Amino acid sequence: MSTVPEASAPVRPASVASAFTAPDVVDIRGTRLAFAELVDPRLFDAGYRQQLRQQLRSGEPYEHVVVDGWFHPELLKLAREEFDLYPFEDGRDVDRRYENTYRSPRNPRLGPAAHLYFSIVNAGWFTALLADITQVHELIADPTLHNGGLHESRNGGKFNIHRDFERSQCTGLANEMVLITYLNENWNPAWHGALELWDAARGHCVRNVEPEFGRSILMRNSPNGYHGHPTPLAMPEGQVRRSLVSYYYTNSLTQSGGRERTASLYLVVARADRLKHWAKQLTPPIIWDGVKRLLR
């Protein structure tokens, strides 16, 4: 996995926060939401992000951080409603003995609240924020929501302890982390739906994360990143366990050190520029750098 050093440039709170300082609002089924209030303002505070970075690194049995209140509760309530208003079919061929869950397909039809949530977590400023917290360089969001999107477990459902996939089968990108936001109001731990984080070497659960409404977990993918909710759910009639899920990736080519051209190649250039190009090709770099310093 590619990481950036401690000295990497931090997210600039002023520039990031500007994405949500306009007085714009959105109305979803009669609920009025201000864009400036959709996310926790602490996300734009460097000190808070530093705390999250430390919590993630000290997470056991592997890097993760659990937070509450990152997203406006009314937005999440509306997104929860849309599981029923915009139903989906899970066409995956999975062994229900090990994974009895349901998830939306790639490029799902989303309701406006779910669409707004995923627009936030897949935005460039938000992925830069996650990169600052995790110190993973050049994160790539997946707007198609493959493997992510809307997740639901019904009564009797479970997901045995497992590791997530290493690469996207669609793009070949390396899976670096997942962000899960839970939508379950009045959750009861007796229903057996806690996300269990396991120490695979010792064969036991280290931490239970109850899927309470408004709670999010950011979890790094790793060889020892085993998790799941393996005990069949025992919920009251009509209750379901729901979450919004986003995966983030990296491209190994950005770290390959290859010499592939990364700038535009012009077909027609000025004669002086052509001469400069050939002079640069024929001149040792140390001499060319010295000439440039003299000409400044």
N, C-alpha and C positions, 0 to 999 in steps of 0.2 A: 504494500500500500504506500502511496506517495504522500509524504507529509511535507509541510513547509517548516522552516526553522522558527525558533522563538522570535527572531527579529523581523518576521514578516510584517508587511504593512497592515495595520488594523483597519477594520471597517470604520469609515468616518461617520460618526453619528449624525452630523448635520446633514450630509448629503443623503444618507439613507432615510432619515426621518422625513425628509422633504417629500417622500413618496406618499406620506399620510398626514400632511399638514394642511392640505387644501380643505375648504369648507364644504366639499362635495358630499352628497348623501345618496343612499340607494334605498328604495322601497321594495321590500320583498313580501308579498302577500299581506300587506298592511302594516308590516313592521318596518320602521324607519331606522336606518343605521348610518351613522356618520363614518366616513372612511377614516378619519383621524382617530377613531376609537376602536378600530377593528382588531388591533394587536396591542399587546402590553407595551406601554412606553418604556419600560425598563430594558427592552431589547435594544434600544438605541443608546444605552448607557455603557460606557467602556468598563466601568467597575463591575457592573452586573455580569457582563459577558466574561470577565476574568473569573468571577466566582463560578460561573457555569463551566468554564474550561477546567478549573481545578476539580470540581465535582465529577466531571466526566472522566478525567484521568484517574481519579481515586475510586471510580466505580468498581464494584465487585459483583460477579466474578470476571467481568470484562468492562470495557469503557461504555458508560451510558450515563444519562442524566434524566431525572424525572422532575417535571415542573407542572405547576398548576396555573391556569389563568392566562396563558399566552394569547388566547383568542376570545373575542367578545362572546359572552354566553348566548346572546340572542342569535348570533350568526350560527352557532353550533346547534341550537334548538331547531332552527329552520332547516339546517342540513340534515338533521336526524329525521325530520318529517319527510324529507325527500326520498328516503329509502322506500317509502310507501307510495309517494306521489309519482315517482319515476322508477318503477320496479325494473329489475334487471334479472337476467338469467346467467347462471354460472355454468358455462359450457366446458369446464375443465374435466379431464378424466383423472380423478384422484382416488386413491384407496381410502374409502370412508372409514375403514377401521382405524386409520391413523390421523386423518384430517377430515372431520365432518364440519366444514365451515363453508361459507358462501362469499364470493367476492365478485365485483363488477368486472366486465371484460375490458380489454384494451380499448381505448378511445370510447369510454362509456358516454351515454346520454345523461347529462347531469342536470339537476335543478339549479336555479340561480344561486342559492346559498352555497351549495357544494361547489359550484363553479367558481364562486368568489373565494371560497377557502383555498381551493387548489391554485387559483390565480396568485394568491398571496404566497403560498409555500413554494411555488415553482418560479417565482419572480427572481430576477437577477440579484436584487438587493437582499432577498431572504437567503438565497443560496450563499451569497458572500458572507452573510451573518453566520450561517452554519459553518462555513469554512473558517471563520475567525474563532468560533468556539472550539471546533474539533482540530484545527490546524491541518486540515486536509486540503491540498492545493487544487484549484481549478475544478470545483464540484460542478457536476452536470445534472440538472433536474430532468425529469421525464414527463413531459406534458401529456403523453399517451396513457400514463398511469398503468403501465403493464405491471402486473402483480400487486399494484397498489389500488388506489381508488376507494370504493366503499366495501368494507368488510363486515360480515354479519355471522354470528353464531347463534343458533336457535336451541331450544330446549333439548338437552341430550347431546349437544354438539361439543366437540373438543378438537384440540390440535396438539398432537403428541410432541414431546420435546424434540427439537430439530435445530439445524443450522440453516440460515437462509442461503439462497443460491449465490454462487461466486460471480457469475457474469450474466448479463441479460442475454437471453437467447435470441432477442430481436436485433440488438445493436452490437453485442460483443463487449460492451463497456463493463468495467469492473464495479461490482456492487460495493459501495463504501459504507452506507448507513441507511437507516430507515427512521422516519418520523411517524409516530402513531399518536393520534388525538382521539380520546374516548368520548362517547356521546351518551353515557348511561346515567340518567338521573335516578336518584334514590337507590343507588346500587347497594346490594347486600352481600358481604363477603361469604355468607353461607351458601350462596349460589354456585360457588366453585369456579368463578371465571377469572381469577387473578392471573396475570401474566407471570410465569415463573422463570427466573433467570438461574440457570444451572451451572454448577462446576462439574463439567463432564469427567474430569480426572478423578474426582472424589465421589462422583455419582450421587450428588444431592443438590437440592434447591438452596440457593444462597439468599435470594430476595424474591418476595412476592410484591407485585405492583397491581393494586386493585384498579379495575378499569372505570374509575369514577369520572363523572361528567366534568369536562374541561381539563382533564389531566392529559399531559403529553409525555411521551418518552422518546428521547433521541438515543438511538442505539447503534454503535459501531458494529460493522460486520467483521468477523474475525474467525480463525480456525476453531476457537473455543467458545464462539458466541451461541450457545445452545439456550433455547427458550421455548415457551409454549404454554398452553393451558390444557393439560392432559386429562384432568378429571371431568367426566361428562357433566354438563351444566344441569343444575336442578333449580330451574326458575319457575315463578308463578306463571299461570296461563297468560299468554299475550306479551310476556316480557322477552326481549331479545338483547343480545350483546352486540353493540355496534361501534365502529371506529372508522376514521378517515386515515388513509395510509399513503405515504409518499416515500419513494426510494430515490437515492442520490448516488451518482456514479462518477468515475474518473476514466480518462482515456490514457492508456499507457504510452501512447505515442508522444504525449506532451512531455514525458519524462525520458524519452529514449535517447535524447542527445543527437538525433539524426540531423542530416544536413539538408533536409527537404526545404525547398523555397517557401517562405511564409509571407512574402510581399508580392504585390502585383508585378507582372512582367510586361513592360511596355514594348509594343512592336516598333514604334517610331520614336526616336529620341534625338535630341540635338547633338551635332557633331562634337561639341566640346564635352558633353556628358559621356559620349562614347569613348573619347580619348581618356577622360578621367577614369572610366571603368577599366580600360585595358591597362592604364598605368597602375591602378590599384592591384590588378591581378598579377602584374609582373614585379611589383615592389614588395620586399619583405615587410610583414606587418609592423615590426618595430620602427622601420624607417618611415612608413606611411603615417603612423601615429605621431612621430616626431614632426613631420611636415605639417600635419593638421594643427598641432599645438603652436607652431611658429606662425601659421596663418591666422590664428585667432586674434 
